[in-house]
Amino acid sequence: MSNVYYKSTRDDSLHLTASQAILQGLSRDGGLFVPDHMPRLSVSPKELVSCGYREVAYLVMKEFLTDFTEEELRTCIDRAYDEKFDTPEIAPLVQKGDAWFLELFHGSTIAFKDMALSILPHLMITSARKNGITNDIVILTATSGDTGKAALAGFDSVEGTRIVVFYPKDGVSPIQKRQMVTQPGKNTKVIGIHGNFDDAQNGVKAMFGDRALEKELAEAGFQFSSANSINIGRLVPQVAYYVWSYVRLLAEGAISEGDPINVVVPTGNFGNILAAYYAKNMGLPIAKLICASNENKVLFDFFRTGTYDRNREFVLTSSPSMDILISSNLERLIWLVAGESAEKNSAFMRSLAETGVYTLPEESREKLSDFAGYYTDEAGTAESIRDTYRECGYVIDPHTAVAAHVYRQYRKETGDATPTVIASTASPYKFTHSVMTAIDPKYDGVEDFALIDELEKLSGVAVPRAVEEIRSAPVVHKDTCEINEMQASVKEFLGIQ
Ligand SMILES: *Cc1c(COP(=O)(O)O)cnc(C)c1O
């Protein structure tokens, strides 16, 4: 087994271990950490059909986190994928209609972010110990709704850590918001910003890049890290569930060893679908990666034209976790298709920062042929929820619905009947109003919390613990701030100055 080291998408000369990359989060040059070579799976999926989720996760993650000992990594995995999940399968794969839904929402905050954020704190603490870090780690997070709560739940009361979450004050669902503002834990802070997700993400990135701030923090015994999907420690655990889905399809007899599958991923920051691409690069037989967007269809346009153009109106949709115009993790793909060139990638990213646009040259575009971009508008999303319920008695959330609708379009257009896995990224209980009104317009105007019991009756799926808990929990985080006050709020929370 060869060791994997990490360099930056904007600096080829870096040579960090996995634990160093996890601790740092984002590279100082503003780039993202990427493996210096793509490891291969050391076992064939067929050998894994009788394994549980944790074993599969170990066999995938060990290939990327080569400076972790077996014991360290297995301990992290055991602590992450336990009874916090409401099913021992962790991520069940269920067949509905002509697709397989990979349910990634059985963790403590009922969105797929739990798959990575239940393990990230353990990876982070292990990394700190391995590297002799004595500072407290301050996790700075921008959220479009789901990362925030999942990160808070993961880091709540974890010794040696603090966590600050910024969310767009008017850009998350009422249930997402309640989940965050009721978060207990002395080491947690939640702040609503007067801006959208991109503003939050830019503000956080600016703090990571601020050397003067870094020095001030160090003097007070703190250092920043990131729980956003820019952290390689978020991406690696996500690769595991694509391998897992393939193993489950084998176990179900739906495919034979080596058969190709397609995946459809409702996409925002491009982390989830990039994990699928990493799985493919490890040797998993994924044919097409279908990137599903909502009306913020910057990625659809990018895959169709080779031009990434964020200069457009930002639309608030019923799938808020995909309301993003700057998909951070795309940078890792751009770096790959630009021939793993930090120089070329940096030029694209500079152009993006200065003009909001960049265009890939033809030879890079050709390397994107594994991807297909599609999108769905609000009417299509609602139709997808309604049709899936009527045809299969299965209730899906608006993000998953975007993917399901896109899959229908893709299949109609191409006739491609390859067995297909749809990443099901959130429980419908997180978006009861959108879901219930899609199924029956009579619920329009009824607020989210009032529809929880109705959804239970309709779906036959019990109200998850995560929702039950917040129905009566007191609000503990009331702060809001302007975009230019983000840094000051972090310092205030840490008691600096
Ligand atoms: C975060 C999120 C997405 C988008 O995932 P990315 O990795 O950011 O592309 C989609 N659906 C839900 C429910 C999410 O929470």
The ligand as a Tripos MOL2 file, in Angstrom:
@<TRIPOS>MOLECULE
LIG
   15    15     1     0     0
SMALL
NO_CHARGES

@<TRIPOS>ATOM
      1 C1        -25.9900   19.4190    1.4760 C.3       1 LIG1
      2 C2        -27.1580   18.8350    0.8220 C.ar      1 LIG1
      3 C3        -27.1890   18.6330   -0.5520 C.ar      1 LIG1
      4 C4        -26.0590   19.0520   -1.4570 C.3       1 LIG1
      5 O1        -24.9110   18.2690   -1.2550 O.3       1 LIG1
      6 P1        -23.4890   18.8050   -1.7730 P.3       1 LIG1
      7 O2        -22.5190   17.8210   -1.2660 O.co2     1 LIG1
      8 O3        -23.3180   20.1590   -1.1560 O.co2     1 LIG1
      9 O4        -23.5630   18.8720   -3.2460 O.co2     1 LIG1
     10 C5        -28.3060   18.0200   -1.0990 C.ar      1 LIG1
     11 N1        -29.3490   17.6590   -0.3140 N.ar      1 LIG1
     12 C6        -29.3500   17.8520    1.0080 C.ar      1 LIG1
     13 C7        -30.5400   17.4510    1.7860 C.3       1 LIG1
     14 C8        -28.2580   18.4280    1.6300 C.ar      1 LIG1
     15 O5        -28.2720   18.6040    2.9490 O.3       1 LIG1
@<TRIPOS>BOND
     1     1     2 1
     2     2     3 ar
     3     2    14 ar
     4     3     4 1
     5     3    10 ar
     6     4     5 1
     7     5     6 1
     8     6     7 2
     9     6     8 1
    10     6     9 1
    11    10    11 ar
    12    11    12 ar
    13    12    13 1
    14    12    14 ar
    15    14    15 1
@<TRIPOS>SUBSTRUCTURE
     1 LIG1         1 GROUP 0 **** ****
